């Protein structure tokens, strides 16, 4: 037991999550796509996060720049298979914070404005890299959430398509908790339409949606990446 976390409990949680995803996939889909499980690390001690690499997970999601910077040197540098863990930024990102994470992230999932995209592109170029991104869509139109409105998405995609140091890989969303299946369905339709009519310079192979409370439903609607925090590590302690 470390910091009130149990290795065996977290391992069992992952087994349950994996089984639920498999059952939802087998029941609703047969499209040959893989569903990635992301361990969302907000408030979780780095020594606990490192457990996931024992079980074959290699994908981490970071929400807060300052928290990530305080923990990153304590994360394991290799996954079980010897590869480097993949780290995605999934929280709201201010343009003045991009410089702190540009070299560490494999993907930034929360791009919701042309201004932010330009800053990522500028800093990626300065650091001689191409940054994979997802465009975050506020599919429920909630004022409390970030993300671009669905009817503004084409404009964002058009702008980012011409940026040399950004590669758009798909879409991300956090649907409203009430009637989330309705919004997951709408997001699926939006993603599939873009995938079929993909603008030049845009890849569309990742649909990031589904969290602890709705990941099985998200798999039903075509998610290729689910982001799970409390369902994996247990309820968060925000006082830490």
C-alpha positions as CSV (number, residue, x, y, z in Angstrom):
1,X,0.0,0.0,0.0
2,X,1.4,3.4,-1.0
3,X,-0.5,6.7,-0.5
4,X,-3.7,4.7,0.0
5,X,-3.3,3.1,-3.4
6,X,-3.2,-0.7,-3.7
7,X,-1.2,-2.3,-6.5
8,X,-3.6,-5.3,-6.7
9,X,-6.7,-3.1,-6.7
10,X,-5.5,-0.9,-9.5
11,X,-4.4,-4.0,-11.4
12,X,-7.9,-5.5,-10.9
13,X,-9.5,-2.3,-12.0
14,X,-7.5,-2.5,-15.3
15,X,-8.7,-6.0,-15.8
16,X,-12.3,-5.0,-15.4
17,X,-11.9,-2.0,-17.8
18,X,-10.2,-4.2,-20.4
19,X,-13.0,-6.8,-20.2
20,X,-15.7,-4.1,-20.4
21,X,-14.1,-2.6,-23.5
22,X,-13.7,-6.1,-25.1
23,X,-17.4,-6.9,-24.5
24,X,-18.6,-3.6,-25.9
25,X,-16.3,-3.9,-28.9
26,X,-17.5,-7.4,-29.6
27,X,-21.1,-6.5,-29.2
28,X,-21.2,-3.3,-31.2
29,X,-18.2,-3.1,-33.5
30,X,-16.3,-5.2,-36.0
31,X,-14.2,-2.5,-37.7
32,X,-10.7,-3.8,-36.9
33,X,-9.6,-0.7,-35.1
34,X,-7.8,-0.8,-31.8
35,X,-9.1,0.9,-28.6
36,X,-6.3,2.4,-26.6
37,X,-6.6,2.8,-22.8
38,X,-5.1,5.9,-21.4
39,X,-4.3,6.2,-17.7
40,X,-5.2,9.7,-16.6
41,X,-2.7,10.7,-14.0
42,X,-4.2,13.8,-12.4
43,X,-3.5,13.8,-8.6
44,X,-2.0,10.3,-8.8
45,X,1.5,10.0,-7.3
46,X,4.2,9.1,-9.9
47,X,5.2,5.9,-8.1
48,X,1.6,4.7,-8.5
49,X,1.4,5.8,-12.2
50,X,4.6,3.7,-12.8
51,X,2.6,0.5,-11.9
52,X,0.8,0.7,-15.2
53,X,3.9,-0.2,-17.1
54,X,4.0,-3.5,-15.3
55,X,0.8,-4.5,-17.0
56,X,1.5,-3.4,-20.6
57,X,-0.1,0.0,-20.5
58,X,2.1,2.7,-22.0
59,X,-0.2,5.7,-22.5
60,X,-0.5,8.5,-20.0
61,X,-2.8,11.5,-20.0
62,X,-1.7,14.8,-18.3
63,X,-4.2,17.5,-17.4
64,X,-2.2,20.2,-15.7
65,X,1.2,21.6,-16.8
66,X,2.5,22.5,-13.4
67,X,1.6,19.1,-11.9
68,X,3.2,17.3,-14.9
69,X,6.4,19.3,-14.5
70,X,6.5,18.4,-10.8
71,X,6.2,14.7,-11.5
72,X,7.8,14.0,-14.9
73,X,11.3,13.2,-13.6
74,X,9.8,10.5,-11.3
75,X,8.0,8.7,-14.1
76,X,9.5,5.5,-15.4
77,X,11.3,6.1,-18.7
78,X,10.5,2.8,-20.2
79,X,7.4,0.6,-20.6
80,X,7.3,-3.1,-20.1
81,X,8.4,-3.8,-23.7
82,X,11.3,-1.4,-23.4
83,X,9.7,1.4,-25.4
84,X,9.2,4.9,-24.1
85,X,5.9,5.6,-22.5
86,X,3.5,7.8,-24.6
87,X,2.4,11.0,-22.9
88,X,-0.6,13.1,-24.2
89,X,-1.7,16.4,-22.8
90,X,-5.5,16.3,-22.4
91,X,-6.3,19.4,-20.3
92,X,-7.1,22.9,-21.2
93,X,-3.8,24.4,-22.4
94,X,-3.0,28.1,-22.3
95,X,-0.7,29.4,-25.1
96,X,1.9,30.6,-22.6
97,X,2.3,27.1,-21.2
98,X,3.0,25.3,-24.5
99,X,6.7,26.0,-24.2
100,X,6.9,23.9,-21.0
101,X,5.6,20.7,-22.6
102,X,6.4,20.9,-26.3
103,X,9.3,18.5,-26.1
104,X,7.7,16.0,-23.7
105,X,4.4,15.3,-25.3
106,X,3.7,12.8,-28.0
107,X,0.3,14.4,-28.6
108,X,-1.7,17.4,-27.5
109,X,-5.4,16.4,-27.5
110,X,-7.0,19.7,-26.4
111,X,-6.4,22.0,-29.3
112,X,-9.5,24.2,-29.5
113,X,-8.4,27.4,-31.2
114,X,-6.4,28.7,-34.1
115,X,-4.3,30.8,-31.7
116,X,-3.3,27.7,-29.7
117,X,-2.6,25.7,-32.9
118,X,-0.3,28.5,-34.2
119,X,1.7,28.5,-30.9
120,X,2.1,24.8,-31.0
121,X,3.2,25.0,-34.6
122,X,5.7,27.8,-33.9
123,X,7.3,26.0,-30.9
124,X,7.3,22.6,-32.6
125,X,9.2,24.2,-35.5
126,X,11.7,25.9,-33.1
127,X,12.3,22.5,-31.5
128,X,12.6,20.6,-34.9
129,X,9.6,18.3,-34.4
130,X,6.1,17.7,-35.7
131,X,3.4,17.6,-33.0
132,X,0.5,15.3,-33.3
133,X,-2.7,17.0,-32.2
134,X,-6.4,16.4,-31.8
135,X,-9.0,19.1,-32.2
136,X,-11.2,19.2,-29.0
137,X,-14.9,19.6,-29.8
138,X,-17.4,20.9,-27.3
139,X,-20.1,18.6,-28.6
140,X,-22.6,19.5,-25.9
141,X,-22.2,23.3,-26.2
142,X,-21.5,23.6,-22.5
143,X,-20.2,26.9,-21.3
144,X,-18.2,25.3,-18.5
145,X,-16.1,23.2,-20.9
146,X,-13.4,24.1,-23.4
147,X,-13.5,22.9,-27.0
148,X,-14.5,24.4,-30.3
149,X,-18.2,24.4,-31.4
150,X,-18.9,21.8,-34.0
151,X,-19.9,24.5,-36.5
152,X,-16.5,26.1,-36.1
153,X,-14.5,22.9,-36.5
154,X,-14.1,23.2,-40.3
155,X,-12.4,26.5,-39.9
156,X,-10.0,25.2,-37.3
157,X,-9.2,22.1,-39.5
158,X,-8.6,24.3,-42.5
159,X,-6.2,26.5,-40.6
160,X,-4.2,23.7,-39.0
161,X,-4.0,21.7,-42.3
162,X,-1.5,24.3,-43.6
163,X,0.7,24.3,-40.6
164,X,4.0,22.4,-41.3
165,X,4.8,21.4,-37.7
166,X,1.4,20.2,-36.7
167,X,-0.3,16.9,-37.7
168,X,-4.0,16.6,-37.1
169,X,-4.8,13.0,-36.1
170,X,-8.4,13.3,-35.2
171,X,-10.9,14.6,-32.6
172,X,-11.4,14.6,-28.8
173,X,-14.5,15.4,-26.8
174,X,-15.9,15.4,-23.2
175,X,-19.7,15.0,-23.7
176,X,-22.2,16.1,-21.1
177,X,-22.7,13.6,-18.3
178,X,-26.5,13.5,-18.9
179,X,-27.6,11.7,-22.0
180,X,-24.0,11.2,-22.9
181,X,-24.9,8.5,-25.4
182,X,-26.8,11.1,-27.5
183,X,-23.7,13.3,-27.7
184,X,-21.4,10.3,-28.2
185,X,-23.5,9.5,-31.2
186,X,-23.3,13.0,-32.6
187,X,-19.6,13.0,-32.2
188,X,-19.3,9.7,-34.0
189,X,-21.3,11.1,-36.9
190,X,-19.0,14.2,-37.0
191,X,-15.9,12.1,-36.9
192,X,-17.0,9.6,-39.5
193,X,-18.1,12.4,-41.9
194,X,-14.7,14.0,-41.6
195,X,-13.0,10.7,-42.0
196,X,-14.9,10.1,-45.2
197,X,-14.4,13.7,-46.6
198,X,-11.0,14.3,-45.1
199,X,-9.6,17.7,-45.9
200,X,-6.1,17.7,-47.5
201,X,-3.4,17.7,-44.9
202,X,-5.6,16.2,-42.2
203,X,-5.4,12.7,-40.9
204,X,-8.5,11.3,-39.1
205,X,-7.6,8.1,-37.3
206,X,-8.2,8.9,-33.7
207,X,-11.5,9.6,-31.9
208,X,-10.7,10.2,-28.2
209,X,-13.9,10.0,-26.1
210,X,-15.0,8.1,-23.1
211,X,-14.0,8.4,-19.5
212,X,-14.7,6.4,-16.3
213,X,-18.4,6.8,-16.4
214,X,-19.1,6.3,-20.1
215,X,-16.1,4.5,-21.7
216,X,-18.1,1.4,-22.7
217,X,-20.7,3.6,-24.4
218,X,-17.9,5.5,-26.1
219,X,-16.5,2.2,-27.5
220,X,-20.0,1.4,-28.9
221,X,-19.9,4.7,-30.8
222,X,-16.5,4.2,-32.3
223,X,-14.0,5.6,-29.8
224,X,-10.4,4.6,-30.5
225,X,-9.0,6.0,-27.3
226,X,-10.6,6.1,-23.8
227,X,-9.3,8.3,-21.0
228,X,-9.7,6.7,-17.5
229,X,-8.5,8.1,-14.2
230,X,-10.7,7.3,-11.2
231,X,-12.0,4.1,-12.7
232,X,-8.4,2.9,-12.8
233,X,-6.7,4.5,-9.8
234,X,-9.7,5.0,-7.6
235,X,-11.4,8.3,-6.5
236,X,-9.2,11.3,-6.6
237,X,-8.1,13.2,-3.5
238,X,-8.0,16.8,-4.7
239,X,-6.6,17.9,-1.3
240,X,-3.2,16.4,-2.1
